[in-house]
Amino acid sequence: MTDIARDDTVELAHPPRFSIGERVVCRSVVRNDGTYTGRDIGEMLVGRGEVGYVRSIGTFLQQFYIYAVEFVDRGVQVGMRAKELCTLDHLPPEVTEQLRERLGADRAAEIARIR
């Protein structure tokens, strides 16, 4: 019998990484694994780089936080793990500076609400 790869991290031992209402960006393409009603299995639900808002926080298997993220532009709400998301509201100063350098101050402020 083969070993099953499991993530040994128990996220629930720590507070949630994101809060309700926080703007987040999707780190990779998310496809329907069969749990999203009304869409075909394998159909893309959210693309990499799309911006959404955390609407609620639940748990899965008493181990992981699941963030219900609403992607308004796409009209979907998807359950996602923290490793699939990145905040846009609480960026570290070094990331903010990199955005300014790459995109220019106006575009960086528009994307990340940098003031």
C-alpha positions as CSV (number, residue, x, y, z in Angstrom):
1,M,0.0,0.0,0.0
2,T,1.3,3.4,-0.9
3,D,1.8,6.3,1.6
4,I,-0.8,9.1,1.4
5,A,0.8,12.5,1.4
6,R,-0.7,14.6,4.1
7,D,-0.2,18.2,5.2
8,D,0.9,17.9,8.9
9,T,0.2,21.6,9.6
10,V,-2.7,22.2,12.0
11,E,-3.7,25.7,11.0
12,L,-6.4,25.9,13.7
13,A,-3.6,26.1,16.4
14,H,-3.1,29.7,15.2
15,P,-5.6,32.5,14.4
16,P,-6.8,32.8,10.8
17,R,-4.4,34.4,8.4
18,F,-7.1,36.5,6.8
19,S,-10.1,38.4,8.2
20,I,-13.6,38.8,6.9
21,G,-13.7,41.6,4.3
22,E,-10.0,41.5,3.5
23,R,-9.0,41.8,-0.1
24,V,-7.0,38.8,-1.3
25,V,-5.5,37.7,-4.6
26,C,-5.6,34.1,-6.0
27,R,-2.1,32.6,-6.3
28,S,-3.0,30.0,-8.9
29,V,-5.8,28.8,-11.2
30,V,-8.7,27.2,-9.3
31,R,-10.8,24.6,-11.2
32,N,-13.9,22.8,-10.2
33,D,-13.1,19.5,-8.4
34,G,-16.7,18.5,-8.5
35,T,-17.8,20.4,-5.4
36,Y,-18.9,23.5,-7.2
37,T,-22.5,23.0,-8.2
38,G,-23.6,24.0,-11.7
39,R,-20.1,24.0,-13.3
40,D,-18.4,21.1,-15.1
41,I,-15.6,19.3,-13.4
42,G,-12.3,20.8,-14.5
43,E,-13.9,24.1,-15.4
44,M,-11.9,27.2,-14.3
45,L,-13.6,29.0,-11.5
46,V,-10.9,31.6,-10.7
47,G,-7.7,32.7,-12.5
48,R,-4.3,33.5,-11.1
49,G,-4.1,37.1,-10.0
50,E,-7.9,37.6,-9.6
51,V,-8.9,39.8,-6.7
52,G,-11.6,38.7,-4.2
53,Y,-12.9,39.4,-0.7
54,V,-13.1,37.0,2.2
55,R,-16.8,36.6,3.1
56,S,-16.6,33.9,5.8
57,I,-14.1,31.6,7.5
58,G,-14.8,28.0,8.3
59,T,-12.8,24.9,9.1
60,F,-12.2,21.5,7.4
61,L,-11.2,18.3,9.2
62,Q,-10.5,20.1,12.4
63,Q,-7.2,21.0,10.8
64,F,-7.5,23.8,8.2
65,Y,-9.2,27.1,7.8
66,I,-11.3,27.4,4.7
67,Y,-11.9,31.0,3.4
68,A,-15.1,31.6,1.4
69,V,-13.7,34.2,-1.1
70,E,-16.1,36.1,-3.3
71,F,-14.6,37.0,-6.7
72,V,-17.1,39.7,-7.7
73,D,-15.8,40.2,-11.3
74,R,-16.3,36.5,-12.0
75,G,-19.5,36.1,-10.0
76,V,-18.3,33.1,-7.9
77,Q,-17.7,32.4,-4.3
78,V,-15.0,29.7,-3.7
79,G,-13.7,27.9,-0.6
80,M,-9.9,28.3,-0.5
81,R,-7.0,27.5,1.8
82,A,-4.6,30.2,3.0
83,K,-1.8,28.8,0.8
84,E,-3.9,29.6,-2.3
85,L,-4.3,33.3,-1.3
86,C,-2.2,36.4,-0.7
87,T,-3.4,39.6,1.1
88,L,-3.7,42.9,-0.7
89,D,-4.7,44.9,2.4
90,H,-1.8,44.1,4.7
91,L,1.3,44.0,2.5
92,P,4.7,44.2,4.1
93,P,6.6,47.5,3.4
94,E,9.2,45.7,1.2
95,V,6.4,44.3,-1.0
96,T,4.8,47.7,-1.2
97,E,8.0,49.2,-2.3
98,Q,8.6,46.6,-5.0
99,L,5.1,47.2,-6.3
100,R,5.8,51.0,-6.5
101,E,9.1,50.3,-8.4
102,R,7.6,47.8,-10.9
103,L,4.2,49.4,-11.5
104,G,4.7,53.1,-10.6
105,A,3.1,54.7,-7.6
106,D,-0.3,55.4,-9.1
107,R,-0.9,51.8,-10.4
108,A,0.5,50.3,-7.2
109,A,-1.9,52.4,-5.1
110,E,-4.8,51.4,-7.2
111,I,-4.0,47.7,-6.9
112,A,-2.9,47.5,-3.2
113,R,-4.5,50.7,-1.7
114,I,-1.0,52.0,-0.9
115,R,-1.2,55.5,0.4
